[in-house]
Every structure is written in structure tokens, then in C-alpha cells.
Amino acid sequence: MAAQGLFLDVKPKTPATARRFRMQWTDRVRRATQLGFAAFIVYTSVVHNTAQTDGATASIDALCPFGGLETLWRWIVTGGQYVSKTHLSNLVLGLGLLIGVLIAGGAFCGWVCPFGALQDALNWVRAKLHIREIQVPAKLDRVLRYGRYVVLAMVVIQTITLVKLWFADWDPYRTIFGLGWLFEFNLAEAWLAYAVAIVVIVASLFVERAWCRYACPLGGAISLLGKLSLLRIRRAGDECKSCNICERPCPVKLPVATANTISSDCIGCLACVQTCPRPGALEVQLAPTWLDGIRNLWKRARA
């Protein structure tokens, strides 16, 4: 009897308590995963910057899946050559990311990307300091999200044209996590990179995941490919009571409560799913959107 009472005490007593319990553990696992990958990149950067021999250790350039996209064209047209500062590892990581996106959409952005982890940390700092978050109007937000595709196109075109990592000169991820500002600070040559990084950090302190939402070229590529992903978050309209609770924790401010299938801009943090108080209203399903088109064509053909 005592044992039974003990188990009853540790179990969630109400649906709301159970929901909070799920949210807490999902968030903890995600934070731990983000921290692990960020710590690995920082460690790699420290080792690279303190190495006695040039090229003895990998830089974060060689550990970035976006480098695979940047060097892909040159690798194809030259039969195996790479853009400077890229390596076979970039293509391998890029292929791995491609497979991951086709399976789970933007989960890389929410669970792996160190720069995403930094922006989440800045949002936590903002909340702790009670700094008022800037809410971008929905219409303006939709327009600004196209900025990722503009940056993506510029990066690809310039890299192909100049045959070098053009984006590396001002990429805030590389600037911050490459630790050049710590080991080889050079304001005269790297002032633009420092300025961009500072602007992104300040913007992300006031607008949650500002870089991810409006300027990240890798995020743009993931969003485009994510439209083909097998796993998608779906909303069941007959189960949903339009309480809008699911939209509050979304880091990228998606209109979850009104979408049947959540946008490919989703970073897979699962906060909306865990927050939803209605069982079955919001679920991760093996239900790609392209399969809907095939089903509709099949139904029309049989009609």
C-alpha cells in the first residue's frame, strides 16, 4: 500500500501537470543535445586555433554541412576539386543533413545547430533580464522570411563565381564559433565580420531566433527541402479547439493554430506538440505533404 502511494505521488495528477512534465523533459533533452554539439564545435575551434602545425586539425569550415552546398558545384564540374577551406567532410556532412531533412525536416536547426543554441540562450537571457521581446507583425514577418532565400542565392552565386567561400568573410556563425576574435583579433581586417556578428546577437536578443527566421542561408535551404520531409507536424481541425496555446512557445513564431500542416520553416523543437492540451489535435506524423498530392490524383482518377 505504501509503495502504491509512492507511485501515485510521482505520477502527474492532472492533464495539465502531465503536459508540463512532457514539455520539461522534451526541452531538457533538446537543450542537452544543443549544448553537446555547441561544446564540440567550441572544443574543435580551440584545438584548431592552438595547434602548433597549420592544417593539423580540422577547422569549423570543414565541419559545416553548408560548406558541402557551397563546394558542390566545383566538385561536380572539376571532377573532385573543392573550394578553398572545404573538404570531403563538408560533402559527407551535407549528405547526412540532406537525409536528415528529408526524414525530419528542420530538426537540425532545433536540436543540432550551435548557432541556434546561441540564439535560444540569448532568448533565455532576455527573459531573465525582463527585456521586452519585439513582436514582428505577421505580414512583415512573412516578407522578411524571404531574406533567407536571397542570402542563399547570393552565397551560391558568389561562391561559384569567385571560387572561394565568399560568405565566410561575414558569416556570424563562423565569426563567433571560429573563435578568431579570441585568438587572432584583427579589427582592421575583420571589422565587417565583427559588426555583422554583433548586429545578429543584438537582434536575436530582442527578436527570438532573428537570424534563423530572416537571414540564415542554410535555414533557407532546409526550409525548401523540408517541404519533402517524411515526418510533418499535423493539426487535426476536428480535435483542435483554437485555443492558440500551441503558438506561444514556438521559437520561430509559426501560425501553428491555423495550419493543417505546419510550415517547413518549423525547427522541430516539438514545443507546440507538447503544449497542446487536446490529445490528437497536434501530432508528429509520417505524412509527407507530397503524398497528399498523390492521394488526391488517385482519388480523381478513380472518381
N, C-alpha and C positions, 0 to 999 in steps of 0.2 A: 504493500500500500504506500509505503514511504517512497519507494522507487517510482511508482506511478505518479505520485505528487511531484517528484523531482522533474520528471519528463514533462509534465504539464506546465511547470513553471518556465521551462526554457523554450517551449513552443510558442510561436506567435498566437495571441489570443483573438485577434480580430483581423479581417481582411486588410484593413489599413496598416496594422502592425506588420503583417506578412509582406505587404508591398514595400514598406520601408526597409524591412530586413533584406529583401531581394535587391533593392536599389543599393543598399550599403555594400553588400558583398560584390555585386557586379562592378560597382565603382572602385572598390578596393583592388580587385583583380586587375582591372584596366589600368589603374594608377601604378600598380606594381610592375605591370608589363611595360608601360611607358617609361618608368624610371629605369628599368633594366636596360632597355635599348639606348636611352639617353646616356646612361652611365658608361655603356660600352663604347659609344661614339666619342665621348669625352676622354675616356681612357686611351682610345686609339689615337686621338689627336695629341694627347700629352706624350705618348710614346713616340709618335712621328716627329714632334717638334723637338724632342730631347735626344733623338737618335744621333749618334756620332757620325754615321755614314749616310749620305744622301741616297734615297731610294731603298734603304734597307728595310723600311717598314711602310705599310700602306697608309696613305692619307685618306681623309674622308671623301676626297674626289673619287677614289677607286671603290668606295663603299656606298656610293649613292646610286640607287636604281634609275634616277633621272638621267644620269650620265649614259646609261645604256640607250636611251632615246636620243640623246644628243649625238652620240657617236655612231648610231646605227647606219645612217646614210653613207658615211665614209667607209664603214666596214663592208657594206654591200658593194659599193662601186669600185673599191680598190682591192677587193678580194681578201680582206683580212687586216687592213691597217686601221688604226684608231686615231681619233682626235687627241691631241696632246693632253696629258693628265688623266686620260681614261684608260681602261684596261679591259681584258676579257671579263673580269669580275663585274664590271658595270653591265655587260650584256647578260650575264648569268643572273644578277640581281634583278635586272629589268624583266627578264623572262619569268622569274619567280613572282615578281609583283604582278605581271600580266595575268598569270594563272590565278593568283590570289584575288585580283579584281574581278575576273570572270566568274569566280566562285562566290566571293563575299563582298563585292562592291568596294566601297571606300573604307573598309575596316582598317586598312593600313594607316590611314590618316588619324583614326581614333585610338588605335591600340599600339602602333609601332613608331610612327614618325616623331623624332626627338623635338622637332620644331613645333609640332602640335602639342607636345607635352609642355614645352616652354610657354605657349600661349595659354594653356589650361592653368599653368602655375600663375601666370600674370592675372588671369581672371580671379583666381583664389585670393591673390594679394589685394586686388581691387575690392573684393567683398570684405576682406578682413579690415581694410582701411576705411570701409564705408564710403568709397568713392562711387558716385552715381554713374551707372552704366549709360552710355549713349545708345539709344534705340534708333536704328536706321529705319526710316519709313519703308513700308513694304514695296512700294513702286520703285523707289530709289535703290533698294536692296536688290531687286530683280535685275536692274540695269547694271549695277556695279559688279554683279557676279560674272558678267561677260568679260570683265577685266582679266580673268584667269586665262581665257582663250586668246585674248590679244597678246598677253605676255608669252604664252606658249608658242604662238605663231612667230612672234619676234625672235624668241630664243632659237627655235628650229631653223628659221631662215638665216639668221645671222651666223649661227654655228656652221651651217652648210656653206655659206658664202665665205666666211673668214677662216674656216677650218681651224677653229680654236674654241675653247669654252668661253664664249662671249659673255654669258650670264654670270660666270664665276667672278667677274670684276665687281659685281654689286649684289650678288646673291646673299641675302641676310642669313640664311641657314649656314652657308659656308663661312661667312664672316664671323658669326657667333661661335659655332661649334668647331671651326677650324683652329680657333684659339690663336690666330695670328696677332690679334690685338693684345694678347698677353705675352707672347714670346718674341714677336717681331713688330712691335708697334711702330707704324710709319704713317704719320698724319699727312705728310706731303703727297705720298703716292696712293694711299688708301682712304683718303678723306670721303670720297663718294660712297665707298662700301660702308664706312662707319656711319655716315649720315643716313643712308637707307636703313641700316640695321636699327639705329636709334628711332627713326620715324616709325618703323614697323613695331618696335617694342612699345612705344608710347601709344600708338594707335590700338594695339592689342590690349593695352591696359584699360582703355575706355570702351572699345568695341570688341566684344567677345569673338575670338578667332578671326580677327580682321584680315590677316594675311591669307589664311585658308579660304575665306569666303570671297575675296576680291582680287587677289593677285598671284596666288601660287600656281605656277605653270604645271607642276606635277599634279596638283589637285584638279586642274582643268582637264588634263589627260585622263585621270582616274574617273572623273565625272562622265566624260564621253564614253569610255569603255564600260563604266559601271552600268550603263543602260542595258548591257548584255548579261549582267551578272545573274547567276542561278538563284542565289538567295536574295530575297527582297522583303522589306517590311510592308505588310499589307494591312489595311484598315477595313474592318467589316462594318459597313454602314448600318446594318440592322442591329448590331450589338452596341455600336457607339451611341452615347447619349449627348455628344457635342459639349462636353464639359471643358474642353481645351486644356485640361491638366497636362496632357502629354506634350504640349508645346513649350511649357515653361522651362524644363531642364535642357532643351535642345541646344547644344553649343553653337550650331550653325544656323539657328533660327529658321527652321523649315516649317511650312504650314501643315504640320502633321495631322491636325484635327479635321482638315477638309480634303485631304488627299486619299484616294483609294489605294494607290501605291506610292510609297514615299520616294521622293526625288532621288536621283543618283548622286546628288550633292551630299547625301547622308554619309556620315563618317563611321557609322556602325557602332556607336557607343552604347546603344541599347537603352539609354536613359528613358526614352519615350515609352518603350515596351514595358519596362519595369515600373514606370509611374502610372500607367493606365489602370484604373480601378475596376474595369469591366473585363472579366475573363473572355478571351476570344475576340475582343474588339480590335486589338493591335497585336500582330504576331509576325515573327520571322518565318517565312515560308519558302519552301523550294518551289518557287513560282515565278520564273523569269517573265518579263513583260513581252518578250518576243514570242513566247509560247501562246500568249493571248491572241496575237495576230494569226498564228497558225490555226488555233481553235476556231476563230471566227470565220476564216476562209473555209475550213472543213464544214462548219455548220451551214454556210451559204451554199457550198457545193452539194450538200445533202438535201437542202430545202427544195 
